[in-house]
């Protein structure tokens, strides 16, 4: 295969279209969340992921698991947690069974903000997808996104 191979070119174009779609969606949601709730997309995602924790086996996430879920490095996730903790939206606590482990919970204020922001996030996502669907190159990707289901944890 060479750099001008049609298969590679099509693959690269597909990747560019996917990257462009992601960027457009994220930027649209970012503007909506910042404007109405003073939240970034990453902050919203972190609150959302942490709000889904439960007290059953494996119900509380370690920082690496949180970082993977919000698609950030562990250090960036730790900084993000610290920012939201400083705003009173998160609180950290020691794992009761392993004093080396630190977990993070969403506070009542964080849950309230998340619930207020969820309709904004959902509407902005829908608007961004509807706008992208008007572009013939992105329409197939939009259809794929619309048919995806959230992965079920193993």
N, CA, C and O atoms as a GROMACS GRO file, in nm:
protein
  616
    1UNK      N    1   0.083  -0.118   0.000
    1UNK     CA    2   0.000   0.000   0.000
    1UNK      C    3   0.088   0.125   0.000
    1UNK      O    4   0.191   0.130   0.067
    2UNK      N    5   0.046   0.221  -0.075
    2UNK     CA    6   0.118   0.349  -0.079
    2UNK      C    7   0.028   0.458  -0.021
    2UNK      O    8  -0.090   0.436   0.005
    3UNK      N    9   0.087   0.575  -0.003
    3UNK     CA   10   0.012   0.686   0.055
    3UNK      C   11  -0.103   0.730  -0.034
    3UNK      O   12  -0.199   0.791   0.014
    4UNK      N   13  -0.095   0.699  -0.164
    4UNK     CA   14  -0.203   0.739  -0.255
    4UNK      C   15  -0.299   0.624  -0.283
    4UNK      O   16  -0.388   0.637  -0.367
    5UNK      N   17  -0.282   0.514  -0.214
    5UNK     CA   18  -0.371   0.399  -0.230
    5UNK      C   19  -0.514   0.443  -0.200
    5UNK      O   20  -0.538   0.504  -0.095
    6UNK      N   21  -0.609   0.415  -0.288
    6UNK     CA   22  -0.748   0.458  -0.266
    6UNK      C   23  -0.807   0.408  -0.134
    6UNK      O   24  -0.886   0.479  -0.072
    7UNK      N   25  -0.770   0.287  -0.092
    7UNK     CA   26  -0.824   0.235   0.035
    7UNK      C   27  -0.774   0.318   0.154
    7UNK      O   28  -0.851   0.349   0.245
    8UNK      N   29  -0.645   0.353   0.150
    8UNK     CA   30  -0.591   0.436   0.259
    8UNK      C   31  -0.651   0.576   0.254
    8UNK      O   32  -0.683   0.634   0.358
    9UNK      N   33  -0.666   0.630   0.135
    9UNK     CA   34  -0.724   0.763   0.122
    9UNK      C   35  -0.867   0.765   0.175
    9UNK      O   36  -0.905   0.858   0.246
   10UNK      N   37  -0.946   0.664   0.142
   10UNK     CA   38  -1.083   0.656   0.192
   10UNK      C   39  -1.085   0.641   0.343
   10UNK      O   40  -1.168   0.701   0.412
   11UNK      N   41  -0.993   0.560   0.395
   11UNK     CA   42  -0.984   0.541   0.539
   11UNK      C   43  -0.950   0.673   0.608
   11UNK      O   44  -1.010   0.709   0.708
   12UNK      N   45  -0.853   0.744   0.553
   12UNK     CA   46  -0.813   0.873   0.610
   12UNK      C   47  -0.928   0.974   0.602
   12UNK      O   48  -0.949   1.051   0.696
   13UNK      N   49  -1.001   0.974   0.493
   13UNK     CA   50  -1.114   1.065   0.479
   13UNK      C   51  -1.224   1.031   0.580
   13UNK      O   52  -1.286   1.120   0.639
   14UNK      N   53  -1.247   0.902   0.599
   14UNK     CA   54  -1.346   0.860   0.699
   14UNK      C   55  -1.306   0.904   0.838
   14UNK      O   56  -1.389   0.953   0.915
   15UNK      N   57  -1.177   0.887   0.870
   15UNK     CA   58  -1.128   0.929   1.001
   15UNK      C   59  -1.142   1.080   1.017
   15UNK      O   60  -1.182   1.127   1.123
   16UNK      N   61  -1.110   1.156   0.914
   16UNK     CA   62  -1.124   1.302   0.919
   16UNK      C   63  -1.269   1.342   0.941
   16UNK      O   64  -1.298   1.434   1.018
   17UNK      N   65  -1.361   1.275   0.872
   17UNK     CA   66  -1.503   1.305   0.888
   17UNK      C   67  -1.548   1.276   1.031
   17UNK      O   68  -1.622   1.355   1.090
   18UNK      N   69  -1.505   1.164   1.086
   18UNK     CA   70  -1.541   1.128   1.223
   18UNK      C   71  -1.484   1.230   1.322
   18UNK      O   72  -1.552   1.273   1.414
   19UNK      N   73  -1.359   1.267   1.301
   19UNK     CA   74  -1.295   1.365   1.388
   19UNK      C   75  -1.366   1.500   1.380
   19UNK      O   76  -1.386   1.567   1.481
   20UNK      N   77  -1.403   1.539   1.259
   20UNK     CA   78  -1.474   1.665   1.239
   20UNK      C   79  -1.611   1.661   1.308
   20UNK      O   80  -1.650   1.757   1.373
   21UNK      N   81  -1.683   1.551   1.294
   21UNK     CA   82  -1.813   1.537   1.358
   21UNK      C   83  -1.799   1.548   1.510
   21UNK      O   84  -1.876   1.620   1.575
   22UNK      N   85  -1.703   1.478   1.565
   22UNK     CA   86  -1.679   1.485   1.709
   22UNK      C   87  -1.650   1.628   1.754
   22UNK      O   88  -1.707   1.676   1.852
   23UNK      N   89  -1.563   1.695   1.680
   23UNK     CA   90  -1.527   1.833   1.716
   23UNK      C   91  -1.646   1.927   1.711
   23UNK      O   92  -1.663   2.011   1.800
   24UNK      N   93  -1.728   1.913   1.609
   24UNK     CA   94  -1.847   1.999   1.596
   24UNK      C   95  -1.946   1.973   1.709
   24UNK      O   96  -2.001   2.067   1.768
   25UNK      N   97  -1.969   1.847   1.740
   25UNK     CA   98  -2.062   1.813   1.848
   25UNK      C   99  -2.010   1.866   1.981
   25UNK      O  100  -2.083   1.929   2.057
   26UNK      N  101  -1.884   1.839   2.009
   26UNK     CA  102  -1.826   1.881   2.137
   26UNK      C  103  -1.829   2.033   2.151
   26UNK      O  104  -1.862   2.084   2.258
   27UNK      N  105  -1.795   2.105   2.045
   27UNK     CA  106  -1.795   2.252   2.051
   27UNK      C  107  -1.936   2.306   2.074
   27UNK      O  108  -1.955   2.400   2.151
   28UNK      N  109  -2.035   2.245   2.009
   28UNK     CA  110  -2.174   2.290   2.026
   28UNK      C  111  -2.222   2.266   2.169
   28UNK      O  112  -2.283   2.354   2.230
   29UNK      N  113  -2.195   2.149   2.222
   29UNK     CA  114  -2.234   2.117   2.359
   29UNK      C  115  -2.159   2.206   2.457
   29UNK      O  116  -2.217   2.254   2.555
   30UNK      N  117  -2.031   2.228   2.432
   30UNK     CA  118  -1.948   2.313   2.520
   30UNK      C  119  -2.009   2.453   2.533
   30UNK      O  120  -2.023   2.505   2.644
   31UNK      N  121  -2.045   2.513   2.419
   31UNK     CA  122  -2.103   2.647   2.422
   31UNK      C  123  -2.234   2.648   2.502
   31UNK      O  124  -2.258   2.740   2.582
   32UNK      N  125  -2.316   2.548   2.482
   32UNK     CA  126  -2.444   2.542   2.553
   32UNK      C  127  -2.424   2.524   2.703
   32UNK      O  128  -2.487   2.595   2.782
   33UNK      N  129  -2.339   2.431   2.743
   33UNK     CA  130  -2.317   2.405   2.885
   33UNK      C  131  -2.249   2.524   2.954
   33UNK      O  132  -2.286   2.561   3.066
   34UNK      N  133  -2.150   2.583   2.888
   34UNK     CA  134  -2.081   2.699   2.946
   34UNK      C  135  -2.177   2.816   2.962
   34UNK      O  136  -2.181   2.882   3.065
   35UNK      N  137  -2.256   2.840   2.857
   35UNK     CA  138  -2.346   2.955   2.858
   35UNK      C  139  -2.456   2.946   2.961
   35UNK      O  140  -2.497   3.047   3.018
   36UNK      N  141  -2.506   2.827   2.985
   36UNK     CA  142  -2.622   2.812   3.075
   36UNK      C  143  -2.587   2.761   3.214
   36UNK      O  144  -2.660   2.788   3.310
   37UNK      N  145  -2.475   2.688   3.227
   37UNK     CA  146  -2.449   2.622   3.355
   37UNK      C  147  -2.306   2.640   3.406
   37UNK      O  148  -2.270   2.586   3.511
   38UNK      N  149  -2.224   2.716   3.333
   38UNK     CA  150  -2.083   2.735   3.371
   38UNK      C  151  -2.011   2.601   3.389
   38UNK      O  152  -1.933   2.582   3.482
   39UNK      N  153  -2.040   2.508   3.296
   39UNK     CA  154  -1.977   2.375   3.297
   39UNK      C  155  -1.912   2.350   3.161
   39UNK      O  156  -1.967   2.387   3.058
   40UNK      N  157  -1.796   2.287   3.163
   40UNK     CA  158  -1.737   2.240   3.038
   40UNK      C  159  -1.793   2.101   3.006
   40UNK      O  160  -1.855   2.037   3.090
   41UNK      N  161  -1.770   2.057   2.884
   41UNK     CA  162  -1.811   1.922   2.845
   41UNK      C  163  -1.744   1.819   2.935
   41UNK      O  164  -1.808   1.724   2.979
   42UNK      N  165  -1.617   1.838   2.963
   42UNK     CA  166  -1.543   1.743   3.048
   42UNK      C  167  -1.598   1.742   3.191
   42UNK      O  168  -1.611   1.636   3.252
   43UNK      N  169  -1.631   1.860   3.243
   43UNK     CA  170  -1.687   1.866   3.378
   43UNK      C  171  -1.822   1.796   3.383
   43UNK      O  172  -1.851   1.721   3.476
   44UNK      N  173  -1.905   1.821   3.283
   44UNK     CA  174  -2.035   1.754   3.275
   44UNK      C  175  -2.016   1.602   3.269
   44UNK      O  176  -2.083   1.527   3.340
   45UNK      N  177  -1.925   1.557   3.182
   45UNK     CA  178  -1.899   1.413   3.168
   45UNK      C  179  -1.853   1.351   3.298
   45UNK      O  180  -1.896   1.241   3.334
   46UNK      N  181  -1.766   1.421   3.369
   46UNK     CA  182  -1.717   1.370   3.497
   46UNK      C  183  -1.830   1.359   3.599
   46UNK      O  184  -1.843   1.257   3.666
   47UNK      N  185  -1.911   1.462   3.611
   47UNK     CA  186  -2.026   1.456   3.702
   47UNK      C  187  -2.119   1.342   3.664
   47UNK      O  188  -2.168   1.270   3.750
   48UNK      N  189  -2.144   1.326   3.535
   48UNK     CA  190  -2.233   1.220   3.488
   48UNK      C  191  -2.178   1.082   3.523
   48UNK      O  192  -2.250   0.999   3.577
   49UNK      N  193  -2.052   1.058   3.494
   49UNK     CA  194  -1.991   0.928   3.523
   49UNK      C  195  -1.994   0.899   3.672
   49UNK      O  196  -2.033   0.790   3.714
   50UNK      N  197  -1.955   0.997   3.753
   50UNK     CA  198  -1.950   0.975   3.898
   50UNK      C  199  -2.089   0.962   3.959
   50UNK      O  200  -2.106   0.896   4.062
   51UNK      N  201  -2.189   1.023   3.898
   51UNK     CA  202  -2.324   1.014   3.951
   51UNK      C  203  -2.383   0.874   3.934
   51UNK      O  204  -2.481   0.840   4.000
   52UNK      N  205  -2.324   0.795   3.849
   52UNK     CA  206  -2.375   0.660   3.822
   52UNK      C  207  -2.315   0.554   3.915
   52UNK      O  208  -2.346   0.436   3.903
   53UNK      N  209  -2.229   0.596   4.008
   53UNK     CA  210  -2.172   0.502   4.103
   53UNK      C  211  -2.280   0.448   4.196
   53UNK      O  212  -2.386   0.510   4.213
   54UNK      N  213  -2.253   0.332   4.255
   54UNK     CA  214  -2.348   0.272   4.349
   54UNK      C  215  -2.270   0.200   4.458
   54UNK      O  216  -2.148   0.185   4.448
   55UNK      N  217  -2.340   0.156   4.560
   55UNK     CA  218  -2.275   0.094   4.675
   55UNK      C  219  -2.252  -0.056   4.660
   55UNK      O  220  -2.196  -0.118   4.751
   56UNK      N  221  -2.293  -0.116   4.548
   56UNK     CA  222  -2.270  -0.259   4.527
   56UNK      C  223  -2.127  -0.288   4.489
   56UNK      O  224  -2.044  -0.198   4.480
   57UNK      N  225  -2.097  -0.417   4.467
   57UNK     CA  226  -1.963  -0.458   4.426
   57UNK      C  227  -1.921  -0.383   4.300
   57UNK      O  228  -1.995  -0.379   4.202
   58UNK      N  229  -1.802  -0.324   4.304
   58UNK     CA  230  -1.749  -0.252   4.189
   58UNK      C  231  -1.823  -0.125   4.157
   58UNK      O  232  -1.808  -0.069   4.049
   59UNK      N  233  -1.903  -0.078   4.252
   59UNK     CA  234  -1.986   0.040   4.227
   59UNK      C  235  -1.915   0.172   4.236
   59UNK      O  236  -1.965   0.273   4.187
   60UNK      N  237  -1.798   0.173   4.300
   60UNK     CA  238  -1.722   0.297   4.312
   60UNK      C  239  -1.597   0.287   4.225
   60UNK      O  240  -1.526   0.186   4.227
   61UNK      N  241  -1.573   0.392   4.150
   61UNK     CA  242  -1.466   0.390   4.051
   61UNK      C  243  -1.336   0.445   4.108
   61UNK      O  244  -1.335   0.544   4.181
   62UNK      N  245  -1.227   0.378   4.073
   62UNK     CA  246  -1.095   0.430   4.104
   62UNK      C  247  -1.061   0.536   4.001
   62UNK      O  248  -1.123   0.542   3.894
   63UNK      N  249  -0.963   0.621   4.030
   63UNK     CA  250  -0.931   0.734   3.943
   63UNK      C  251  -0.896   0.689   3.801
   63UNK      O  252  -0.930   0.758   3.705
   64UNK      N  253  -0.828   0.577   3.785
   64UNK     CA  254  -0.797   0.529   3.651
   64UNK      C  255  -0.923   0.495   3.573
   64UNK      O  256  -0.934   0.525   3.454
   65UNK      N  257  -1.018   0.433   3.641
   65UNK     CA  258  -1.145   0.400   3.575
   65UNK      C  259  -1.222   0.526   3.537
   65UNK      O  260  -1.282   0.533   3.430
   66UNK      N  261  -1.219   0.625   3.624
   66UNK     CA  262  -1.284   0.753   3.594
   66UNK      C  263  -1.216   0.818   3.475
   66UNK      O  264  -1.283   0.866   3.384
   67UNK      N  265  -1.083   0.819   3.474
   67UNK     CA  266  -1.007   0.879   3.364
   67UNK      C  267  -1.042   0.811   3.232
   67UNK      O  268  -1.062   0.878   3.130
   68UNK      N  269  -1.049   0.680   3.233
   68UNK     CA  270  -1.086   0.607   3.110
   68UNK      C  271  -1.227   0.644   3.065
   68UNK      O  272  -1.251   0.659   2.945
   69UNK      N  273  -1.318   0.658   3.160
   69UNK     CA  274  -1.457   0.686   3.127
   69UNK      C  275  -1.476   0.826   3.068
   69UNK      O  276  -1.563   0.846   2.984
   70UNK      N  277  -1.395   0.922   3.110
   70UNK     CA  278  -1.408   1.059   3.059
   70UNK      C  279  -1.302   1.091   2.953
   70UNK      O  280  -1.291   1.204   2.906
   71UNK      N  281  -1.224   0.990   2.916
   71UNK     CA  282  -1.124   0.999   2.810
   71UNK      C  283  -1.023   1.111   2.837
   71UNK      O  284  -1.000   1.198   2.753
   72UNK      N  285  -0.965   1.106   2.956
   72UNK     CA  286  -0.859   1.197   2.995
   72UNK      C  287  -0.747   1.117   3.060
   72UNK      O  288  -0.768   1.002   3.101
   73UNK      N  289  -0.630   1.177   3.070
   73UNK     CA  290  -0.522   1.112   3.145
   73UNK      C  291  -0.557   1.115   3.294
   73UNK      O  292  -0.643   1.192   3.336
   74UNK      N  293  -0.490   1.033   3.372
   74UNK     CA  294  -0.516   1.032   3.516
   74UNK      C  295  -0.484   1.168   3.578
   74UNK      O  296  -0.557   1.216   3.664
   75UNK      N  297  -0.374   1.230   3.533
   75UNK     CA  298  -0.337   1.359   3.592
   75UNK      C  299  -0.439   1.466   3.555
   75UNK      O  300  -0.474   1.549   3.638
   76UNK      N  301  -0.486   1.466   3.431
   76UNK     CA  302  -0.588   1.565   3.391
   76UNK      C  303  -0.718   1.540   3.466
   76UNK      O  304  -0.788   1.635   3.503
   77UNK      N  305  -0.751   1.414   3.489
   77UNK     CA  306  -0.873   1.381   3.563
   77UNK      C  307  -0.861   1.427   3.707
   77UNK      O  308  -0.956   1.481   3.763
   78UNK      N  309  -0.745   1.408   3.767
   78UNK     CA  310  -0.723   1.452   3.904
   78UNK      C  311  -0.737   1.603   3.914
   78UNK      O  312  -0.798   1.653   4.009
   79UNK      N  313  -0.683   1.677   3.818
   79UNK     CA  314  -0.697   1.823   3.819
   79UNK      C  315  -0.844   1.864   3.803
   79UNK      O  316  -0.891   1.958   3.868
   80UNK      N  317  -0.915   1.793   3.717
   80UNK     CA  318  -1.057   1.821   3.695
   80UNK      C  319  -1.138   1.793   3.823
   80UNK      O  320  -1.225   1.872   3.860
   81UNK      N  321  -1.108   1.682   3.889
   81UNK     CA  322  -1.175   1.650   4.016
   81UNK      C  323  -1.148   1.760   4.118
   81UNK      O  324  -1.239   1.803   4.188
   82UNK      N  325  -1.023   1.805   4.126
   82UNK     CA  326  -0.987   1.910   4.221
   82UNK      C  327  -1.065   2.039   4.193
   82UNK      O  328  -1.114   2.103   4.286
   83UNK      N  329  -1.077   2.077   4.065
   83UNK     CA  330  -1.154   2.198   4.030
   83UNK      C  331  -1.299   2.185   4.074
   83UNK      O  332  -1.356   2.278   4.132
   84UNK      N  333  -1.359   2.070   4.047
   84UNK     CA  334  -1.500   2.052   4.084
   84UNK      C  335  -1.518   2.036   4.236
   84UNK      O  336  -1.621   2.074   4.291
   85UNK      N  337  -1.417   1.981   4.300
   85UNK     CA  338  -1.420   1.972   4.447
   85UNK      C  339  -1.413   2.113   4.506
   85UNK      O  340  -1.485   2.143   4.602
   86UNK      N  341  -1.328   2.198   4.450
   86UNK     CA  342  -1.317   2.337   4.496
   86UNK      C  343  -1.448   2.413   4.478
   86UNK      O  344  -1.477   2.506   4.553
   87UNK      N  345  -1.528   2.374   4.380
   87UNK     CA  346  -1.658   2.438   4.356
   87UNK      C  347  -1.770   2.375   4.440
   87UNK      O  348  -1.885   2.418   4.434
   88UNK      N  349  -1.734   2.273   4.520
   88UNK     CA  350  -1.832   2.208   4.605
   88UNK      C  351  -1.921   2.108   4.533
   88UNK      O  352  -2.027   2.071   4.584
   89UNK      N  353  -1.879   2.064   4.413
   89UNK     CA  354  -1.960   1.972   4.334
   89UNK      C  355  -1.920   1.827   4.354
   89UNK      O  356  -1.998   1.736   4.326
   90UNK      N  357  -1.798   1.804   4.403
   90UNK     CA  358  -1.747   1.670   4.431
   90UNK      C  359  -1.683   1.668   4.567
   90UNK      O  360  -1.644   1.772   4.621
   91UNK      N  361  -1.672   1.547   4.624
   91UNK     CA  362  -1.598   1.528   4.749
   91UNK      C  363  -1.522   1.396   4.740
   91UNK      O  364  -1.573   1.297   4.688
   92UNK      N  365  -1.402   1.396   4.793
   92UNK     CA  366  -1.322   1.274   4.794
   92UNK      C  367  -1.329   1.210   4.932
   92UNK      O  368  -1.349   1.277   5.033
   93UNK      N  369  -1.311   1.077   4.934
   93UNK     CA  370  -1.308   1.006   5.061
   93UNK      C  371  -1.220   0.882   5.046
   93UNK      O  372  -1.201   0.831   4.935
   94UNK      N  373  -1.168   0.835   5.159
   94UNK     CA  374  -1.083   0.715   5.158
   94UNK      C  375  -1.170   0.592   5.146
   94UNK      O  376  -1.278   0.583   5.204
   95UNK      N  377  -1.119   0.497   5.070
   95UNK     CA  378  -1.186   0.368   5.057
   95UNK      C  379  -1.189   0.302   5.195
   95UNK      O  380  -1.084   0.292   5.260
   96UNK      N  381  -1.304   0.258   5.242
   96UNK     CA  382  -1.313   0.200   5.377
   96UNK      C  383  -1.236   0.068   5.392
   96UNK      O  384  -1.197   0.032   5.503
   97UNK      N  385  -1.214  -0.004   5.282
   97UNK     CA  386  -1.146  -0.133   5.292
   97UNK      C  387  -0.998  -0.126   5.253
   97UNK      O  388  -0.923  -0.219   5.281
   98UNK      N  389  -0.957  -0.017   5.189
   98UNK     CA  390  -0.817  -0.002   5.146
   98UNK      C  391  -0.781   0.145   5.159
   98UNK      O  392  -0.815   0.226   5.073
   99UNK      N  393  -0.712   0.179   5.266
   99UNK     CA  394  -0.681   0.319   5.297
   99UNK      C  395  -0.596   0.386   5.189
   99UNK      O  396  -0.580   0.508   5.190
  100UNK      N  397  -0.541   0.308   5.096
  100UNK     CA  398  -0.464   0.370   4.987
  100UNK      C  399  -0.555   0.422   4.878
  100UNK      O  400  -0.515   0.507   4.799
  101UNK      N  401  -0.677   0.370   4.873
  101UNK     CA  402  -0.770   0.408   4.768
  101UNK      C  403  -0.849   0.533   4.802
  101UNK      O  404  -0.898   0.547   4.914
  102UNK      N  405  -0.862   0.621   4.706
  102UNK     CA  406  -0.941   0.742   4.725
  102UNK      C  407  -1.052   0.741   4.620
  102UNK      O  408  -1.026   0.721   4.501
  103UNK      N  409  -1.173   0.761   4.665
  103UNK     CA  410  -1.288   0.765   4.576
  103UNK      C  411  -1.345   0.906   4.575
  103UNK      O  412  -1.313   0.990   4.659
  104UNK      N  413  -1.430   0.930   4.478
  104UNK     CA  414  -1.492   1.062   4.464
  104UNK      C  415  -1.642   1.045   4.446
  104UNK      O  416  -1.687   0.962   4.368
  105UNK      N  417  -1.718   1.123   4.519
  105UNK     CA  418  -1.864   1.124   4.507
  105UNK      C  419  -1.911   1.262   4.461
  105UNK      O  420  -1.844   1.362   4.484
  106UNK      N  421  -2.026   1.264   4.398
  106UNK     CA  422  -2.089   1.389   4.360
  106UNK      C  423  -2.170   1.438   4.480
  106UNK      O  424  -2.245   1.362   4.540
  107UNK      N  425  -2.152   1.565   4.514
  107UNK     CA  426  -2.227   1.624   4.626
  107UNK      C  427  -2.370   1.653   4.582
  107UNK      O  428  -2.404   1.642   4.464
  108UNK      N  429  -2.454   1.691   4.677
  108UNK     CA  430  -2.592   1.730   4.644
  108UNK      C  431  -2.592   1.846   4.545
  108UNK      O  432  -2.672   1.849   4.452
  109UNK      N  433  -2.501   1.943   4.566
  109UNK     CA  434  -2.493   2.057   4.474
  109UNK      C  435  -2.453   2.010   4.334
  109UNK      O  436  -2.503   2.061   4.234
  110UNK      N  437  -2.363   1.913   4.328
  110UNK     CA  438  -2.321   1.858   4.199
  110UNK      C  439  -2.433   1.784   4.130
  110UNK      O  440  -2.451   1.796   4.009
  111UNK      N  441  -2.510   1.706   4.207
  111UNK     CA  442  -2.624   1.634   4.149
  111UNK      C  443  -2.730   1.731   4.098
  111UNK      O  444  -2.790   1.708   3.993
  112UNK      N  445  -2.753   1.838   4.172
  112UNK     CA  446  -2.850   1.939   4.130
  112UNK      C  447  -2.806   2.004   3.999
  112UNK      O  448  -2.885   2.018   3.906
  113UNK      N  449  -2.679   2.044   3.993
  113UNK     CA  450  -2.627   2.106   3.871
  113UNK      C  451  -2.633   2.009   3.754
  113UNK      O  452  -2.669   2.049   3.643
  114UNK      N  453  -2.599   1.885   3.777
  114UNK     CA  454  -2.604   1.784   3.671
  114UNK      C  455  -2.746   1.769   3.618
  114UNK      O  456  -2.767   1.764   3.497
  115UNK      N  457  -2.842   1.761   3.707
  115UNK     CA  458  -2.981   1.745   3.663
  115UNK      C  459  -3.031   1.868   3.588
  115UNK      O  460  -3.112   1.856   3.496
  116UNK      N  461  -2.983   1.986   3.627
  116UNK     CA  462  -3.020   2.108   3.555
  116UNK      C  463  -2.954   2.112   3.418
  116UNK      O  464  -3.012   2.161   3.322
  117UNK      N  465  -2.832   2.059   3.410
  117UNK     CA  466  -2.754   2.066   3.285
  117UNK      C  467  -2.789   1.954   3.187
  117UNK      O  468  -2.766   1.968   3.067
  118UNK      N  469  -2.843   1.844   3.235
  118UNK     CA  470  -2.870   1.730   3.147
  118UNK      C  471  -2.959   1.765   3.027
  118UNK      O  472  -2.926   1.727   2.915
  119UNK      N  473  -3.071   1.836   3.046
  119UNK     CA  474  -3.152   1.872   2.930
  119UNK      C  475  -3.077   1.962   2.830
  119UNK      O  476  -3.097   1.951   2.709
  120UNK      N  477  -2.992   2.049   2.881
  120UNK     CA  478  -2.911   2.134   2.794
  120UNK      C  479  -2.816   2.050   2.712
  120UNK      O  480  -2.803   2.069   2.591
  121UNK      N  481  -2.748   1.955   2.777
  121UNK     CA  482  -2.656   1.866   2.708
  121UNK      C  483  -2.729   1.786   2.600
  121UNK      O  484  -2.684   1.777   2.486
  122UNK      N  485  -2.842   1.727   2.638
  122UNK     CA  486  -2.916   1.643   2.545
  122UNK      C  487  -2.969   1.723   2.426
  122UNK      O  488  -2.964   1.676   2.312
  123UNK      N  489  -3.019   1.843   2.452
  123UNK     CA  490  -3.071   1.926   2.343
  123UNK      C  491  -2.957   1.972   2.251
  123UNK      O  492  -2.973   1.973   2.129
  124UNK      N  493  -2.844   2.009   2.309
  124UNK     CA  494  -2.730   2.053   2.228
  124UNK      C  495  -2.677   1.937   2.144
  124UNK      O  496  -2.638   1.957   2.028
  125UNK      N  497  -2.674   1.819   2.199
  125UNK     CA  498  -2.632   1.701   2.123
  125UNK      C  499  -2.726   1.678   2.006
  125UNK      O  500  -2.682   1.657   1.893
  126UNK      N  501  -2.855   1.683   2.032
  126UNK     CA  502  -2.954   1.662   1.926
  126UNK      C  503  -2.940   1.768   1.816
  126UNK      O  504  -2.946   1.736   1.697
  127UNK      N  505  -2.922   1.894   1.857
  127UNK     CA  506  -2.906   2.003   1.760
  127UNK      C  507  -2.780   1.982   1.675
  127UNK      O  508  -2.784   2.001   1.553
  128UNK      N  509  -2.671   1.945   1.739
  128UNK     CA  510  -2.545   1.925   1.667
  128UNK      C  511  -2.557   1.809   1.568
  128UNK      O  512  -2.507   1.818   1.456
  129UNK      N  513  -2.622   1.701   1.609
  129UNK     CA  514  -2.640   1.587   1.518
  129UNK      C  515  -2.733   1.624   1.402
  129UNK      O  516  -2.706   1.588   1.288
  130UNK      N  517  -2.840   1.697   1.430
  130UNK     CA  518  -2.932   1.739   1.324
  130UNK      C  519  -2.861   1.828   1.223
  130UNK      O  520  -2.883   1.814   1.102
  131UNK      N  521  -2.778   1.917   1.271
  131UNK     CA  522  -2.704   2.006   1.181
  131UNK      C  523  -2.604   1.926   1.098
  131UNK      O  524  -2.592   1.947   0.978
  132UNK      N  525  -2.533   1.834   1.162
  132UNK     CA  526  -2.434   1.752   1.092
  132UNK      C  527  -2.501   1.662   0.988
  132UNK      O  528  -2.442   1.634   0.884
  133UNK      N  529  -2.622   1.616   1.015
  133UNK     CA  530  -2.692   1.526   0.924
  133UNK      C  531  -2.725   1.594   0.790
  133UNK      O  532  -2.751   1.526   0.690
  134UNK      N  533  -2.723   1.726   0.788
  134UNK     CA  534  -2.748   1.800   0.664
  134UNK      C  535  -2.631   1.791   0.567
  134UNK      O  536  -2.645   1.816   0.448
  135UNK      N  537  -2.514   1.754   0.620
  135UNK     CA  538  -2.393   1.740   0.538
  135UNK      C  539  -2.387   1.597   0.486
  135UNK      O  540  -2.380   1.503   0.566
  136UNK      N  541  -2.390   1.578   0.353
  136UNK     CA  542  -2.392   1.442   0.298
  136UNK      C  543  -2.274   1.355   0.341
  136UNK      O  544  -2.287   1.232   0.349
  137UNK      N  545  -2.160   1.415   0.369
  137UNK     CA  546  -2.044   1.337   0.412
  137UNK      C  547  -2.056   1.292   0.557
  137UNK      O  548  -1.998   1.190   0.595
  138UNK      N  549  -2.131   1.367   0.637
  138UNK     CA  550  -2.144   1.333   0.779
  138UNK      C  551  -2.273   1.256   0.810
  138UNK      O  552  -2.283   1.192   0.914
  139UNK      N  553  -2.369   1.263   0.722
  139UNK     CA  554  -2.499   1.198   0.748
  139UNK      C  555  -2.486   1.050   0.783
  139UNK      O  556  -2.554   1.004   0.875
  140UNK      N  557  -2.402   0.973   0.713
  140UNK     CA  558  -2.390   0.831   0.751
  140UNK      C  559  -2.333   0.812   0.893
  140UNK      O  560  -2.373   0.721   0.965
  141UNK      N  561  -2.241   0.900   0.931
  141UNK     CA  562  -2.185   0.891   1.066
  141UNK      C  563  -2.291   0.925   1.170
  141UNK      O  564  -2.298   0.862   1.275
  142UNK      N  565  -2.372   1.025   1.141
  142UNK     CA  566  -2.480   1.063   1.233
  142UNK      C  567  -2.574   0.945   1.253
  142UNK      O  568  -2.616   0.917   1.365
  143UNK      N  569  -2.608   0.878   1.145
  143UNK     CA  570  -2.699   0.763   1.156
  143UNK      C  571  -2.638   0.654   1.243
  143UNK      O  572  -2.708   0.590   1.322
  144UNK      N  573  -2.508   0.632   1.230
  144UNK     CA  574  -2.441   0.532   1.313
  144UNK      C  575  -2.448   0.573   1.460
  144UNK      O  576  -2.481   0.492   1.547
  145UNK      N  577  -2.416   0.699   1.488
  145UNK     CA  578  -2.421   0.748   1.626
  145UNK      C  579  -2.560   0.729   1.684
  145UNK      O  580  -2.575   0.689   1.799
  146UNK      N  581  -2.662   0.758   1.605
  146UNK     CA  582  -2.799   0.749   1.654
  146UNK      C  583  -2.843   0.606   1.682
  146UNK      O  584  -2.938   0.584   1.758
  147UNK      N  585  -2.776   0.508   1.624
  147UNK     CA  586  -2.814   0.369   1.647
  147UNK      C  587  -2.730   0.301   1.754
  147UNK      O  588  -2.763   0.190   1.796
  148UNK      N  589  -2.623   0.365   1.798
  148UNK     CA  590  -2.537   0.305   1.900
  148UNK      C  591  -2.606   0.299   2.035
  148UNK      O  592  -2.683   0.389   2.071
  149UNK      N  593  -2.580   0.196   2.106
  149UNK     CA  594  -2.628   0.182   2.244
  149UNK      C  595  -2.506   0.192   2.336
  149UNK      O  596  -2.395   0.158   2.298
  150UNK      N  597  -2.529   0.240   2.456
  150UNK     CA  598  -2.420   0.250   2.553
  150UNK      C  599  -2.369   0.111   2.585
  150UNK      O  600  -2.448   0.018   2.599
  151UNK      N  601  -2.236   0.097   2.595
  151UNK     CA  602  -2.182  -0.035   2.630
  151UNK      C  603  -2.223  -0.076   2.771
  151UNK      O  604  -2.229   0.007   2.862
  152UNK      N  605  -2.251  -0.203   2.787
  152UNK     CA  606  -2.288  -0.256   2.918
  152UNK      C  607  -2.160  -0.303   2.986
  152UNK      O  608  -2.087  -0.384   2.930
  153UNK      N  609  -2.132  -0.252   3.109
  153UNK     CA  610  -2.010  -0.294   3.178
  153UNK      C  611  -2.009  -0.445   3.201
  153UNK      O  612  -2.112  -0.506   3.231
  154UNK      N  613  -1.891  -0.502   3.186
  154UNK     CA  614  -1.877  -0.648   3.205
  154UNK      C  615  -1.877  -0.685   3.351
  154UNK      O  616  -1.866  -0.803   3.384
   0.00000   0.00000   0.00000
